[in-house]
């Protein structure tokens, strides 16, 4: 089975549709599937629910989809770098489901593992727990969280073989493996593609069974979210 597509647009063709839930890997602008997000914008699909740690920044990452009003709802843990997100949310134009960061990661991991729900102490006694089941275990209260799955997952890896086995690089791994596991169809954007069998099994971070499509983006922009410099001494 050939999983490699010639472009990000071709990799999304026949996969994305209006009203879908899309899981997108990345943390800030680190490890985001830049080309796939651009292709998703260009596809014109709308009314999307996006699961992602954050919503990019104005004009980059998922901020591209906010600018074109293609996102209906965000399921995130941090959205503080995006003014357009703030504007849409405060104007009642965008739904938001805030989720603690560790809980968001576990909701995706559980969804990808076939676990429908789990209990956690995070959020007990706060608005995070409102409307959710609370149970007591060994004298401690826990809130039940439903897992998350997505119609499509868009992820970024450093290297892949043609079977879809993925290798992530340092902190760019972040939410990408969990998003890939949670997607019914996962499209991975990678910087290198090698022949099947070339990767040492011990260096593979995510098995190719979770990846249906691959696209090469050998020179991503990798924009820095916040740059702090000092004057030369």
Secondary structure, 3 states (H helix, E strand, C coil): CCCEECCHHHHHCCCCCCCCEEEECCECCECCCHHHHHHHHHHCCCCEEEECCCCCECCECCHHHHHCCCEEEEEECCCCCCHHHHHHHHCCCCEEEECCHHHHHHHHHHHHCCCCEEEECCCCCCHHHCCCCEEEECCEEEEEEECCCEEEEEEEEEEEECCCCEECCHHHHCCHHHHHHHEEEEEEEEEEEECCCCCCHHHCCECHHHCCEEEECCCCCCCCCCCCCCCCC
